[in-house]
Amino acid sequence: MRAKIGEKAPNLKISEWVQGMPTNFDQEKDKIILAEVFQVNCPGCFMYGIPEAINIYNKYKDDGVRVVGIATAFEDFDKNTLDNLKLLLKTGEVIGDTLQSLGQYKQLDGNKIPYKIPFPVAMDSLIKETGDIDNARIMDFIYTQIPAFDSQSEDYRTQIIQRVKDYMKSKEYTAETFEMFSLQGTPSTILVDRKGILRDVSFGQSGNLEPMIQSLLNE
């Protein structure tokens, strides 16, 4: 099931809650929920995405806004692991590209991030790929990314289908939450209103997250 903005948000697919009490969209009645989706091996997540989510948490936690973190993996499966997530949450230590990039920008205390993630954090559910790629799954992925796919030229459609097939074959795992919400990368945010309706899915930083939350609070 693919999540659609304006419809009931499907529950996050979780393998394990590493920090905080387990929860999900259907358990947060009458609350606005922000899910910050990141990868452990993602410098931008630690420089921009997670600090923004922490700011939202600190400003609105007493106003009915719930923030959760979801660590996912759509690449670098040897680094974006449950073990490295546990290391991060227990000690603040980062690895790989995150360690290298944040060190260059002097945003580390030794090899640790200079802040603590204060909200619950879970690991996305990762499904081991078998190598069998279902055509319906390919087309579902394409239509989510390119709604006007059928109106494109035949050559273009053929190229896109092959490209998506090659991409899926190259993946070691499929991250269920990442796929279900059709995320384009990390950091990403998923925003759900008090009625459990999916209101926004965004990749990167647009500067619109806090205004959207304020708007939902005023509804």
Order of alpha helices (4+ residues) and beta strands (2+ residues): beta-beta-alpha-beta-alpha-alpha-beta-beta-alpha-alpha-beta-alpha-beta-beta-alpha
